[in-house]
């Protein structure tokens, strides 16, 4: 897995350290980062437990769907199933 370093903190550390640059970078702590998934909501029709066809929102990143809050179809900014940020264009 790739490691990420905070540029400003590393540059400050290199100014303050007398060791060779390679040693400073090697010993510098990795930044705490997380991968961000991106997706968009796709409006689809699904059959519910009463055999009615209802509109739901399907996540393009994970393929799972949500019916929104209390059955009201709401396009939230994030997928509640996988955490994808819903910022892709249609």
PyMOL Python script that loads the backbone (N, CA, C, O; Angstrom):
from pymol import cmd

cmd.read_pdbstr("""\
ATOM      1  N   UNK A   1       0.840  -1.181   0.000  1.00  0.00           N
ATOM      2  CA  UNK A   1       0.000   0.000   0.000  1.00  0.00           C
ATOM      3  C   UNK A   1       0.879   1.236   0.000  1.00  0.00           C
ATOM      4  O   UNK A   1       1.921   1.274   0.655  1.00  0.00           O
ATOM      5  N   UNK A   2       0.456   2.225  -0.727  1.00  0.00           N
ATOM      6  CA  UNK A   2       1.224   3.470  -0.807  1.00  0.00           C
ATOM      7  C   UNK A   2       1.168   4.217   0.519  1.00  0.00           C
ATOM      8  O   UNK A   2       0.179   4.142   1.248  1.00  0.00           O
ATOM      9  N   UNK A   3       2.226   4.928   0.814  1.00  0.00           N
ATOM     10  CA  UNK A   3       2.265   5.774   1.999  1.00  0.00           C
ATOM     11  C   UNK A   3       2.296   7.225   1.538  1.00  0.00           C
ATOM     12  O   UNK A   3       2.921   7.547   0.527  1.00  0.00           O
ATOM     13  N   UNK A   4       1.627   8.092   2.275  1.00  0.00           N
ATOM     14  CA  UNK A   4       1.556   9.501   1.930  1.00  0.00           C
ATOM     15  C   UNK A   4       2.184  10.332   3.035  1.00  0.00           C
ATOM     16  O   UNK A   4       2.053  10.017   4.218  1.00  0.00           O
ATOM     17  N   UNK A   5       2.868  11.396   2.635  1.00  0.00           N
ATOM     18  CA  UNK A   5       3.530  12.290   3.584  1.00  0.00           C
ATOM     19  C   UNK A   5       2.953  13.689   3.440  1.00  0.00           C
ATOM     20  O   UNK A   5       2.608  14.116   2.338  1.00  0.00           O
ATOM     21  N   UNK A   6       2.851  14.395   4.549  1.00  0.00           N
ATOM     22  CA  UNK A   6       2.398  15.778   4.495  1.00  0.00           C
ATOM     23  C   UNK A   6       3.574  16.646   4.073  1.00  0.00           C
ATOM     24  O   UNK A   6       4.570  16.748   4.789  1.00  0.00           O
ATOM     25  N   UNK A   7       3.453  17.269   2.911  1.00  0.00           N
ATOM     26  CA  UNK A   7       4.554  17.998   2.289  1.00  0.00           C
ATOM     27  C   UNK A   7       5.134  19.091   3.181  1.00  0.00           C
ATOM     28  O   UNK A   7       6.346  19.140   3.391  1.00  0.00           O
ATOM     29  N   UNK A   8       4.272  19.974   3.713  1.00  0.00           N
ATOM     30  CA  UNK A   8       4.767  21.092   4.528  1.00  0.00           C
ATOM     31  C   UNK A   8       5.489  20.594   5.776  1.00  0.00           C
ATOM     32  O   UNK A   8       6.542  21.120   6.139  1.00  0.00           O
ATOM     33  N   UNK A   9       4.932  19.590   6.427  1.00  0.00           N
ATOM     34  CA  UNK A   9       5.561  19.049   7.635  1.00  0.00           C
ATOM     35  C   UNK A   9       6.905  18.404   7.298  1.00  0.00           C
ATOM     36  O   UNK A   9       7.867  18.546   8.053  1.00  0.00           O
ATOM     37  N   UNK A  10       6.975  17.700   6.173  1.00  0.00           N
ATOM     38  CA  UNK A  10       8.231  17.076   5.765  1.00  0.00           C
ATOM     39  C   UNK A  10       9.290  18.125   5.450  1.00  0.00           C
ATOM     40  O   UNK A  10      10.437  17.993   5.876  1.00  0.00           O
ATOM     41  N   UNK A  11       8.918  19.163   4.709  1.00  0.00           N
ATOM     42  CA  UNK A  11       9.886  20.218   4.386  1.00  0.00           C
ATOM     43  C   UNK A  11      10.389  20.904   5.650  1.00  0.00           C
ATOM     44  O   UNK A  11      11.576  21.210   5.766  1.00  0.00           O
ATOM     45  N   UNK A  12       9.487  21.144   6.592  1.00  0.00           N
ATOM     46  CA  UNK A  12       9.908  21.747   7.865  1.00  0.00           C
ATOM     47  C   UNK A  12      10.863  20.803   8.601  1.00  0.00           C
ATOM     48  O   UNK A  12      11.871  21.237   9.159  1.00  0.00           O
ATOM     49  N   UNK A  13      10.537  19.516   8.596  1.00  0.00           N
ATOM     50  CA  UNK A  13      11.396  18.531   9.246  1.00  0.00           C
ATOM     51  C   UNK A  13      12.771  18.455   8.607  1.00  0.00           C
ATOM     52  O   UNK A  13      13.768  18.256   9.301  1.00  0.00           O
ATOM     53  N   UNK A  14      12.836  18.611   7.287  1.00  0.00           N
ATOM     54  CA  UNK A  14      14.126  18.550   6.595  1.00  0.00           C
ATOM     55  C   UNK A  14      14.973  19.774   6.917  1.00  0.00           C
ATOM     56  O   UNK A  14      16.199  19.685   6.966  1.00  0.00           O
ATOM     57  N   UNK A  15      14.320  20.928   7.139  1.00  0.00           N
ATOM     58  CA  UNK A  15      15.072  22.135   7.505  1.00  0.00           C
ATOM     59  C   UNK A  15      15.670  22.008   8.899  1.00  0.00           C
ATOM     60  O   UNK A  15      16.754  22.523   9.171  1.00  0.00           O
ATOM     61  N   UNK A  16      14.949  21.313   9.781  1.00  0.00           N
ATOM     62  CA  UNK A  16      15.353  21.241  11.178  1.00  0.00           C
ATOM     63  C   UNK A  16      16.281  20.062  11.481  1.00  0.00           C
ATOM     64  O   UNK A  16      16.841  19.994  12.575  1.00  0.00           O
ATOM     65  N   UNK A  17      16.452  19.139  10.544  1.00  0.00           N
ATOM     66  CA  UNK A  17      17.221  17.915  10.792  1.00  0.00           C
ATOM     67  C   UNK A  17      18.557  17.979  10.060  1.00  0.00           C
ATOM     68  O   UNK A  17      18.615  18.439   8.920  1.00  0.00           O
ATOM     69  N   UNK A  18      19.623  17.526  10.698  1.00  0.00           N
ATOM     70  CA  UNK A  18      20.950  17.580  10.070  1.00  0.00           C
ATOM     71  C   UNK A  18      21.289  16.289   9.334  1.00  0.00           C
ATOM     72  O   UNK A  18      22.330  16.208   8.683  1.00  0.00           O
ATOM     73  N   UNK A  19      20.429  15.281   9.424  1.00  0.00           N
ATOM     74  CA  UNK A  19      20.696  14.011   8.738  1.00  0.00           C
ATOM     75  C   UNK A  19      20.498  14.169   7.228  1.00  0.00           C
ATOM     76  O   UNK A  19      19.880  15.135   6.783  1.00  0.00           O
ATOM     77  N   UNK A  20      21.018  13.230   6.446  1.00  0.00           N
ATOM     78  CA  UNK A  20      20.799  13.266   4.992  1.00  0.00           C
ATOM     79  C   UNK A  20      19.298  13.202   4.680  1.00  0.00           C
ATOM     80  O   UNK A  20      18.537  12.583   5.424  1.00  0.00           O
ATOM     81  N   UNK A  21      18.873  13.840   3.583  1.00  0.00           N
ATOM     82  CA  UNK A  21      17.446  13.870   3.231  1.00  0.00           C
ATOM     83  C   UNK A  21      16.796  12.488   3.166  1.00  0.00           C
ATOM     84  O   UNK A  21      15.650  12.323   3.585  1.00  0.00           O
ATOM     85  N   UNK A  22      17.517  11.500   2.647  1.00  0.00           N
ATOM     86  CA  UNK A  22      16.953  10.152   2.556  1.00  0.00           C
ATOM     87  C   UNK A  22      16.543   9.639   3.933  1.00  0.00           C
ATOM     88  O   UNK A  22      15.471   9.051   4.080  1.00  0.00           O
ATOM     89  N   UNK A  23      17.380   9.854   4.932  1.00  0.00           N
ATOM     90  CA  UNK A  23      17.087   9.382   6.287  1.00  0.00           C
ATOM     91  C   UNK A  23      15.884  10.108   6.881  1.00  0.00           C
ATOM     92  O   UNK A  23      15.072   9.503   7.581  1.00  0.00           O
ATOM     93  N   UNK A  24      15.771  11.400   6.602  1.00  0.00           N
ATOM     94  CA  UNK A  24      14.639  12.173   7.126  1.00  0.00           C
ATOM     95  C   UNK A  24      13.337  11.660   6.520  1.00  0.00           C
ATOM     96  O   UNK A  24      12.362  11.443   7.240  1.00  0.00           O
ATOM     97  N   UNK A  25      13.311  11.462   5.198  1.00  0.00           N
ATOM     98  CA  UNK A  25      12.104  10.978   4.522  1.00  0.00           C
ATOM     99  C   UNK A  25      11.777   9.560   4.980  1.00  0.00           C
ATOM    100  O   UNK A  25      10.615   9.253   5.241  1.00  0.00           O
ATOM    101  N   UNK A  26      12.766   8.708   5.079  1.00  0.00           N
ATOM    102  CA  UNK A  26      12.552   7.318   5.489  1.00  0.00           C
ATOM    103  C   UNK A  26      11.919   7.231   6.876  1.00  0.00           C
ATOM    104  O   UNK A  26      11.039   6.401   7.103  1.00  0.00           O
ATOM    105  N   UNK A  27      12.356   8.075   7.794  1.00  0.00           N
ATOM    106  CA  UNK A  27      11.880   8.018   9.175  1.00  0.00           C
ATOM    107  C   UNK A  27      10.654   8.892   9.440  1.00  0.00           C
ATOM    108  O   UNK A  27      10.111   8.872  10.544  1.00  0.00           O
ATOM    109  N   UNK A  28      10.215   9.656   8.443  1.00  0.00           N
ATOM    110  CA  UNK A  28       9.093  10.571   8.637  1.00  0.00           C
ATOM    111  C   UNK A  28       7.794   9.766   8.728  1.00  0.00           C
ATOM    112  O   UNK A  28       7.590   8.851   7.931  1.00  0.00           O
ATOM    113  N   UNK A  29       6.914  10.085   9.676  1.00  0.00           N
ATOM    114  CA  UNK A  29       5.669   9.310   9.810  1.00  0.00           C
ATOM    115  C   UNK A  29       4.718   9.550   8.636  1.00  0.00           C
ATOM    116  O   UNK A  29       4.608  10.662   8.120  1.00  0.00           O
ATOM    117  N   UNK A  30       4.045   8.494   8.237  1.00  0.00           N
ATOM    118  CA  UNK A  30       3.078   8.598   7.147  1.00  0.00           C
ATOM    119  C   UNK A  30       1.833   9.333   7.623  1.00  0.00           C
ATOM    120  O   UNK A  30       1.446   9.245   8.788  1.00  0.00           O
ATOM    121  N   UNK A  31       1.218  10.056   6.702  1.00  0.00           N
ATOM    122  CA  UNK A  31      -0.020  10.777   7.014  1.00  0.00           C
ATOM    123  C   UNK A  31      -1.174   9.783   7.101  1.00  0.00           C
ATOM    124  O   UNK A  31      -1.137   8.727   6.469  1.00  0.00           O
ATOM    125  N   UNK A  32      -2.175  10.112   7.869  1.00  0.00           N
ATOM    126  CA  UNK A  32      -3.358   9.273   8.026  1.00  0.00           C
ATOM    127  C   UNK A  32      -4.364   9.659   6.942  1.00  0.00           C
ATOM    128  O   UNK A  32      -5.066  10.662   7.072  1.00  0.00           O
ATOM    129  N   UNK A  33      -4.432   8.865   5.878  1.00  0.00           N
ATOM    130  CA  UNK A  33      -5.329   9.165   4.763  1.00  0.00           C
ATOM    131  C   UNK A  33      -6.225   7.960   4.499  1.00  0.00           C
ATOM    132  O   UNK A  33      -5.921   6.842   4.916  1.00  0.00           O
ATOM    133  N   UNK A  34      -7.319   8.199   3.808  1.00  0.00           N
ATOM    134  CA  UNK A  34      -8.240   7.129   3.436  1.00  0.00           C
ATOM    135  C   UNK A  34      -8.621   7.292   1.970  1.00  0.00           C
ATOM    136  O   UNK A  34      -8.742   8.408   1.465  1.00  0.00           O
ATOM    137  N   UNK A  35      -8.806   6.162   1.299  1.00  0.00           N
ATOM    138  CA  UNK A  35      -9.225   6.193  -0.098  1.00  0.00           C
ATOM    139  C   UNK A  35     -10.654   6.725  -0.175  1.00  0.00           C
ATOM    140  O   UNK A  35     -11.500   6.378   0.650  1.00  0.00           O
ATOM    141  N   UNK A  36     -10.914   7.560  -1.162  1.00  0.00           N
ATOM    142  CA  UNK A  36     -12.252   8.111  -1.345  1.00  0.00           C
ATOM    143  C   UNK A  36     -12.847   7.510  -2.613  1.00  0.00           C
ATOM    144  O   UNK A  36     -12.282   7.640  -3.699  1.00  0.00           O
ATOM    145  N   UNK A  37     -13.998   6.848  -2.462  1.00  0.00           N
ATOM    146  CA  UNK A  37     -14.718   6.321  -3.623  1.00  0.00           C
ATOM    147  C   UNK A  37     -15.676   7.401  -4.111  1.00  0.00           C
ATOM    148  O   UNK A  37     -16.208   8.179  -3.320  1.00  0.00           O
ATOM    149  N   UNK A  38     -15.886   7.436  -5.414  1.00  0.00           N
ATOM    150  CA  UNK A  38     -16.807   8.400  -6.009  1.00  0.00           C
ATOM    151  C   UNK A  38     -17.877   7.639  -6.781  1.00  0.00           C
ATOM    152  O   UNK A  38     -17.602   6.596  -7.373  1.00  0.00           O
ATOM    153  N   UNK A  39     -19.076   8.156  -6.771  1.00  0.00           N
ATOM    154  CA  UNK A  39     -20.165   7.503  -7.480  1.00  0.00           C
ATOM    155  C   UNK A  39     -21.273   8.487  -7.791  1.00  0.00           C
ATOM    156  O   UNK A  39     -21.131   9.695  -7.607  1.00  0.00           O
ATOM    157  N   UNK A  40     -22.381   7.939  -8.268  1.00  0.00           N
ATOM    158  CA  UNK A  40     -23.569   8.754  -8.520  1.00  0.00           C
ATOM    159  C   UNK A  40     -24.789   7.880  -8.258  1.00  0.00           C
ATOM    160  O   UNK A  40     -24.711   6.652  -8.303  1.00  0.00           O
ATOM    161  N   UNK A  41     -25.905   8.527  -7.987  1.00  0.00           N
ATOM    162  CA  UNK A  41     -27.150   7.806  -7.770  1.00  0.00           C
ATOM    163  C   UNK A  41     -27.790   7.489  -9.110  1.00  0.00           C
ATOM    164  O   UNK A  41     -27.847   8.339  -9.998  1.00  0.00           O
ATOM    165  N   UNK A  42     -28.272   6.257  -9.252  1.00  0.00           N
ATOM    166  CA  UNK A  42     -28.982   5.823 -10.450  1.00  0.00           C
ATOM    167  C   UNK A  42     -30.398   5.459 -10.007  1.00  0.00           C
ATOM    168  O   UNK A  42     -30.577   4.606  -9.138  1.00  0.00           O
ATOM    169  N   UNK A  43     -31.391   6.095 -10.597  1.00  0.00           N
ATOM    170  CA  UNK A  43     -32.779   5.796 -10.242  1.00  0.00           C
ATOM    171  C   UNK A  43     -33.215   4.527 -10.968  1.00  0.00           C
ATOM    172  O   UNK A  43     -33.183   4.463 -12.197  1.00  0.00           O
ATOM    173  N   UNK A  44     -33.623   3.513 -10.195  1.00  0.00           N
ATOM    174  CA  UNK A  44     -34.070   2.234 -10.749  1.00  0.00           C
ATOM    175  C   UNK A  44     -35.381   1.832 -10.078  1.00  0.00           C
ATOM    176  O   UNK A  44     -35.794   2.427  -9.083  1.00  0.00           O
ATOM    177  N   UNK A  45     -36.019   0.824 -10.636  1.00  0.00           N
ATOM    178  CA  UNK A  45     -37.262   0.280 -10.079  1.00  0.00           C
ATOM    179  C   UNK A  45     -36.959  -1.090  -9.471  1.00  0.00           C
ATOM    180  O   UNK A  45     -36.319  -1.925 -10.111  1.00  0.00           O
ATOM    181  N   UNK A  46     -37.414  -1.322  -8.243  1.00  0.00           N
ATOM    182  CA  UNK A  46     -37.225  -2.613  -7.570  1.00  0.00           C
ATOM    183  C   UNK A  46     -38.572  -3.099  -7.048  1.00  0.00           C
ATOM    184  O   UNK A  46     -39.483  -2.312  -6.794  1.00  0.00           O
ATOM    185  N   UNK A  47     -38.670  -4.403  -6.897  1.00  0.00           N
ATOM    186  CA  UNK A  47     -39.884  -4.990  -6.344  1.00  0.00           C
ATOM    187  C   UNK A  47     -39.725  -5.111  -4.835  1.00  0.00           C
ATOM    188  O   UNK A  47     -38.723  -5.640  -4.353  1.00  0.00           O
ATOM    189  N   UNK A  48     -40.715  -4.620  -4.086  1.00  0.00           N
ATOM    190  CA  UNK A  48     -40.626  -4.710  -2.628  1.00  0.00           C
ATOM    191  C   UNK A  48     -41.255  -6.018  -2.138  1.00  0.00           C
ATOM    192  O   UNK A  48     -41.650  -6.860  -2.946  1.00  0.00           O
ATOM    193  N   UNK A  49     -41.347  -6.186  -0.821  1.00  0.00           N
ATOM    194  CA  UNK A  49     -41.833  -7.457  -0.273  1.00  0.00           C
ATOM    195  C   UNK A  49     -43.323  -7.684  -0.529  1.00  0.00           C
ATOM    196  O   UNK A  49     -43.802  -8.805  -0.358  1.00  0.00           O
ATOM    197  N   UNK A  50     -44.062  -6.659  -0.931  1.00  0.00           N
ATOM    198  CA  UNK A  50     -45.479  -6.786  -1.263  1.00  0.00           C
ATOM    199  C   UNK A  50     -45.689  -6.900  -2.774  1.00  0.00           C
ATOM    200  O   UNK A  50     -46.811  -6.781  -3.267  1.00  0.00           O
ATOM    201  N   UNK A  51     -44.595  -7.131  -3.497  1.00  0.00           N
ATOM    202  CA  UNK A  51     -44.609  -7.276  -4.960  1.00  0.00           C
ATOM    203  C   UNK A  51     -44.993  -5.998  -5.694  1.00  0.00           C
ATOM    204  O   UNK A  51     -45.420  -6.045  -6.847  1.00  0.00           O
ATOM    205  N   UNK A  52     -44.842  -4.861  -5.029  1.00  0.00           N
ATOM    206  CA  UNK A  52     -45.051  -3.571  -5.682  1.00  0.00           C
ATOM    207  C   UNK A  52     -43.728  -3.115  -6.291  1.00  0.00           C
ATOM    208  O   UNK A  52     -42.662  -3.385  -5.736  1.00  0.00           O
ATOM    209  N   UNK A  53     -43.792  -2.437  -7.413  1.00  0.00           N
ATOM    210  CA  UNK A  53     -42.600  -1.866  -8.033  1.00  0.00           C
ATOM    211  C   UNK A  53     -42.442  -0.454  -7.482  1.00  0.00           C
ATOM    212  O   UNK A  53     -43.339   0.379  -7.614  1.00  0.00           O
ATOM    213  N   UNK A  54     -41.293  -0.194  -6.865  1.00  0.00           N
ATOM    214  CA  UNK A  54     -41.053   1.113  -6.244  1.00  0.00           C
ATOM    215  C   UNK A  54     -39.735   1.693  -6.754  1.00  0.00           C
ATOM    216  O   UNK A  54     -38.805   0.946  -7.060  1.00  0.00           O
ATOM    217  N   UNK A  55     -39.654   3.021  -6.846  1.00  0.00           N
ATOM    218  CA  UNK A  55     -38.385   3.643  -7.258  1.00  0.00           C
ATOM    219  C   UNK A  55     -37.394   3.639  -6.094  1.00  0.00           C
ATOM    220  O   UNK A  55     -37.751   3.933  -4.953  1.00  0.00           O
ATOM    221  N   UNK A  56     -36.153   3.303  -6.404  1.00  0.00           N
ATOM    222  CA  UNK A  56     -35.079   3.339  -5.408  1.00  0.00           C
ATOM    223  C   UNK A  56     -33.849   3.963  -6.048  1.00  0.00           C
ATOM    224  O   UNK A  56     -33.791   4.136  -7.265  1.00  0.00           O
ATOM    225  N   UNK A  57     -32.879   4.297  -5.229  1.00  0.00           N
ATOM    226  CA  UNK A  57     -31.610   4.853  -5.707  1.00  0.00           C
ATOM    227  C   UNK A  57     -30.523   3.801  -5.563  1.00  0.00           C
ATOM    228  O   UNK A  57     -30.307   3.268  -4.475  1.00  0.00           O
ATOM    229  N   UNK A  58     -29.842   3.505  -6.659  1.00  0.00           N
ATOM    230  CA  UNK A  58     -28.760   2.524  -6.655  1.00  0.00           C
ATOM    231  C   UNK A  58     -27.424   3.250  -6.756  1.00  0.00           C
ATOM    232  O   UNK A  58     -27.269   4.169  -7.560  1.00  0.00           O
ATOM    233  N   UNK A  59     -26.471   2.840  -5.945  1.00  0.00           N
ATOM    234  CA  UNK A  59     -25.134   3.432  -5.946  1.00  0.00           C
ATOM    235  C   UNK A  59     -24.324   2.869  -7.109  1.00  0.00           C
ATOM    236  O   UNK A  59     -24.244   1.652  -7.272  1.00  0.00           O
ATOM    237  N   UNK A  60     -23.728   3.731  -7.911  1.00  0.00           N
ATOM    238  CA  UNK A  60     -22.916   3.269  -9.040  1.00  0.00           C
ATOM    239  C   UNK A  60     -21.596   2.666  -8.579  1.00  0.00           C
ATOM    240  O   UNK A  60     -20.955   1.945  -9.344  1.00  0.00           O
ATOM    241  N   UNK A  61     -21.177   2.942  -7.356  1.00  0.00           N
ATOM    242  CA  UNK A  61     -19.901   2.421  -6.854  1.00  0.00           C
ATOM    243  C   UNK A  61     -20.028   1.001  -6.312  1.00  0.00           C
ATOM    244  O   UNK A  61     -19.157   0.169  -6.567  1.00  0.00           O
ATOM    245  N   UNK A  62     -21.098   0.706  -5.567  1.00  0.00           N
ATOM    246  CA  UNK A  62     -21.217  -0.615  -4.939  1.00  0.00           C
ATOM    247  C   UNK A  62     -22.385  -1.436  -5.469  1.00  0.00           C
ATOM    248  O   UNK A  62     -22.442  -2.644  -5.239  1.00  0.00           O
ATOM    249  N   UNK A  63     -23.325  -0.796  -6.182  1.00  0.00           N
ATOM    250  CA  UNK A  63     -24.458  -1.520  -6.737  1.00  0.00           C
ATOM    251  C   UNK A  63     -25.588  -1.770  -5.756  1.00  0.00           C
ATOM    252  O   UNK A  63     -26.611  -2.341  -6.132  1.00  0.00           O
ATOM    253  N   UNK A  64     -25.427  -1.356  -4.510  1.00  0.00           N
ATOM    254  CA  UNK A  64     -26.496  -1.534  -3.525  1.00  0.00           C
ATOM    255  C   UNK A  64     -27.450  -0.352  -3.620  1.00  0.00           C
ATOM    256  O   UNK A  64     -27.108   0.699  -4.164  1.00  0.00           O
ATOM    257  N   UNK A  65     -28.635  -0.538  -3.088  1.00  0.00           N
ATOM    258  CA  UNK A  65     -29.621   0.525  -3.216  1.00  0.00           C
ATOM    259  C   UNK A  65     -30.139   0.976  -1.859  1.00  0.00           C
ATOM    260  O   UNK A  65     -29.973   0.303  -0.841  1.00  0.00           O
ATOM    261  N   UNK A  66     -30.765   2.131  -1.887  1.00  0.00           N
ATOM    262  CA  UNK A  66     -31.382   2.702  -0.700  1.00  0.00           C
ATOM    263  C   UNK A  66     -32.714   3.306  -1.103  1.00  0.00           C
ATOM    264  O   UNK A  66     -32.883   3.777  -2.228  1.00  0.00           O
ATOM    265  N   UNK A  67     -33.643   3.287  -0.187  1.00  0.00           N
ATOM    266  CA  UNK A  67     -34.945   3.897  -0.462  1.00  0.00           C
ATOM    267  C   UNK A  67     -35.041   5.265   0.183  1.00  0.00           C
ATOM    268  O   UNK A  67     -36.072   5.929   0.077  1.00  0.00           O
ATOM    269  N   UNK A  68     -33.992   5.691   0.842  1.00  0.00           N
ATOM    270  CA  UNK A  68     -33.989   7.006   1.467  1.00  0.00           C
ATOM    271  C   UNK A  68     -34.466   6.945   2.902  1.00  0.00           C
ATOM    272  O   UNK A  68     -34.540   5.872   3.500  1.00  0.00           O
ATOM    273  N   UNK A  69     -34.785   8.087   3.441  1.00  0.00           N
ATOM    274  CA  UNK A  69     -35.214   8.191   4.825  1.00  0.00           C
ATOM    275  C   UNK A  69     -36.715   7.966   4.933  1.00  0.00           C
ATOM    276  O   UNK A  69     -37.498   8.670   4.295  1.00  0.00           O
ATOM    277  N   UNK A  70     -37.113   7.001   5.728  1.00  0.00           N
ATOM    278  CA  UNK A  70     -38.534   6.674   5.961  1.00  0.00           C
ATOM    279  C   UNK A  70     -39.294   6.436   4.655  1.00  0.00           C
ATOM    280  O   UNK A  70     -40.456   6.820   4.521  1.00  0.00           O
ATOM    281  N   UNK A  71     -38.623   5.801   3.701  1.00  0.00           N
ATOM    282  CA  UNK A  71     -39.266   5.479   2.435  1.00  0.00           C
ATOM    283  C   UNK A  71     -39.326   6.621   1.440  1.00  0.00           C
ATOM    284  O   UNK A  71     -39.834   6.447   0.332  1.00  0.00           O
ATOM    285  N   UNK A  72     -38.817   7.787   1.813  1.00  0.00           N
ATOM    286  CA  UNK A  72     -38.811   8.931   0.906  1.00  0.00           C
ATOM    287  C   UNK A  72     -37.476   8.946   0.168  1.00  0.00           C
ATOM    288  O   UNK A  72     -36.417   9.039   0.788  1.00  0.00           O
ATOM    289  N   UNK A  73     -37.535   8.854  -1.164  1.00  0.00           N
ATOM    290  CA  UNK A  73     -36.314   8.783  -1.963  1.00  0.00           C
ATOM    291  C   UNK A  73     -35.559  10.113  -1.891  1.00  0.00           C
ATOM    292  O   UNK A  73     -36.020  11.126  -2.416  1.00  0.00           O
ATOM    293  N   UNK A  74     -34.407  10.097  -1.242  1.00  0.00           N
ATOM    294  CA  UNK A  74     -33.602  11.297  -1.046  1.00  0.00           C
ATOM    295  C   UNK A  74     -32.188  11.037  -1.546  1.00  0.00           C
ATOM    296  O   UNK A  74     -31.556  10.061  -1.140  1.00  0.00           O
ATOM    297  N   UNK A  75     -31.692  11.891  -2.413  1.00  0.00           N
ATOM    298  CA  UNK A  75     -30.328  11.740  -2.920  1.00  0.00           C
ATOM    299  C   UNK A  75     -29.352  12.373  -1.929  1.00  0.00           C
ATOM    300  O   UNK A  75     -29.125  13.582  -1.949  1.00  0.00           O
ATOM    301  N   UNK A  76     -28.786  11.544  -1.073  1.00  0.00           N
ATOM    302  CA  UNK A  76     -27.820  12.053  -0.100  1.00  0.00           C
ATOM    303  C   UNK A  76     -26.461  12.244  -0.769  1.00  0.00           C
ATOM    304  O   UNK A  76     -26.248  11.793  -1.895  1.00  0.00           O
ATOM    305  N   UNK A  77     -25.557  12.906  -0.080  1.00  0.00           N
ATOM    306  CA  UNK A  77     -24.223  13.180  -0.628  1.00  0.00           C
ATOM    307  C   UNK A  77     -23.293  11.979  -0.546  1.00  0.00           C
ATOM    308  O   UNK A  77     -22.249  11.962  -1.198  1.00  0.00           O
ATOM    309  N   UNK A  78     -23.658  10.972   0.250  1.00  0.00           N
ATOM    310  CA  UNK A  78     -22.824   9.789   0.438  1.00  0.00           C
ATOM    311  C   UNK A  78     -23.690   8.541   0.407  1.00  0.00           C
ATOM    312  O   UNK A  78     -24.856   8.581   0.800  1.00  0.00           O
ATOM    313  N   UNK A  79     -23.125   7.429  -0.061  1.00  0.00           N
ATOM    314  CA  UNK A  79     -23.827   6.151  -0.043  1.00  0.00           C
ATOM    315  C   UNK A  79     -23.776   5.598   1.383  1.00  0.00           C
ATOM    316  O   UNK A  79     -22.694   5.519   1.964  1.00  0.00           O
ATOM    317  N   UNK A  80     -24.923   5.213   1.963  1.00  0.00           N
ATOM    318  CA  UNK A  80     -24.907   4.667   3.316  1.00  0.00           C
ATOM    319  C   UNK A  80     -24.323   3.257   3.384  1.00  0.00           C
ATOM    320  O   UNK A  80     -24.012   2.772   4.472  1.00  0.00           O
ATOM    321  N   UNK A  81     -24.171   2.597   2.240  1.00  0.00           N
ATOM    322  CA  UNK A  81     -23.657   1.229   2.219  1.00  0.00           C
ATOM    323  C   UNK A  81     -22.139   1.162   2.094  1.00  0.00           C
ATOM    324  O   UNK A  81     -21.496   0.396   2.812  1.00  0.00           O
ATOM    325  N   UNK A  82     -21.553   1.957   1.186  1.00  0.00           N
ATOM    326  CA  UNK A  82     -20.104   1.877   0.952  1.00  0.00           C
ATOM    327  C   UNK A  82     -19.360   3.165   1.269  1.00  0.00           C
ATOM    328  O   UNK A  82     -18.129   3.174   1.281  1.00  0.00           O
ATOM    329  N   UNK A  83     -20.080   4.255   1.526  1.00  0.00           N
ATOM    330  CA  UNK A  83     -19.438   5.521   1.863  1.00  0.00           C
ATOM    331  C   UNK A  83     -18.971   6.343   0.678  1.00  0.00           C
ATOM    332  O   UNK A  83     -18.303   7.361   0.859  1.00  0.00           O
ATOM    333  N   UNK A  84     -19.313   5.917  -0.542  1.00  0.00           N
ATOM    334  CA  UNK A  84     -18.878   6.660  -1.734  1.00  0.00           C
ATOM    335  C   UNK A  84     -19.455   8.072  -1.729  1.00  0.00           C
ATOM    336  O   UNK A  84     -20.605   8.291  -1.350  1.00  0.00           O
ATOM    337  N   UNK A  85     -18.636   9.014  -2.154  1.00  0.00           N
ATOM    338  CA  UNK A  85     -19.070  10.404  -2.273  1.00  0.00           C
ATOM    339  C   UNK A  85     -19.812  10.543  -3.600  1.00  0.00           C
ATOM    340  O   UNK A  85     -19.261  10.236  -4.658  1.00  0.00           O
ATOM    341  N   UNK A  86     -21.042  10.997  -3.547  1.00  0.00           N
ATOM    342  CA  UNK A  86     -21.883  11.087  -4.740  1.00  0.00           C
ATOM    343  C   UNK A  86     -21.651  12.412  -5.463  1.00  0.00           C
ATOM    344  O   UNK A  86     -22.453  13.341  -5.360  1.00  0.00           O
ATOM    345  N   UNK A  87     -20.542  12.480  -6.196  1.00  0.00           N
ATOM    346  CA  UNK A  87     -20.196  13.725  -6.882  1.00  0.00           C
ATOM    347  C   UNK A  87     -19.879  13.538  -8.362  1.00  0.00           C
ATOM    348  O   UNK A  87     -19.408  14.472  -9.011  1.00  0.00           O
ATOM    349  N   UNK A  88     -20.127  12.345  -8.910  1.00  0.00           N
ATOM    350  CA  UNK A  88     -19.903  12.140 -10.343  1.00  0.00           C
ATOM    351  C   UNK A  88     -21.059  12.741 -11.127  1.00  0.00           C
ATOM    352  O   UNK A  88     -22.199  12.752 -10.663  1.00  0.00           O
ATOM    353  N   UNK A  89     -20.758  13.236 -12.309  1.00  0.00           N
ATOM    354  CA  UNK A  89     -21.776  13.846 -13.171  1.00  0.00           C
ATOM    355  C   UNK A  89     -22.612  12.762 -13.837  1.00  0.00           C
ATOM    356  O   UNK A  89     -22.160  11.631 -14.013  1.00  0.00           O
ATOM    357  N   UNK A  90     -23.841  13.124 -14.206  1.00  0.00           N
ATOM    358  CA  UNK A  90     -24.727  12.180 -14.914  1.00  0.00           C
ATOM    359  C   UNK A  90     -24.264  11.955 -16.321  1.00  0.00           C
ATOM    360  O   UNK A  90     -24.885  11.194 -17.062  1.00  0.00           O
TER     361      UNK A  90
END
""", "prot")
cmd.dss("prot")
cmd.show_as("cartoon", "prot")
cmd.util.cbc("prot")
cmd.orient("prot")
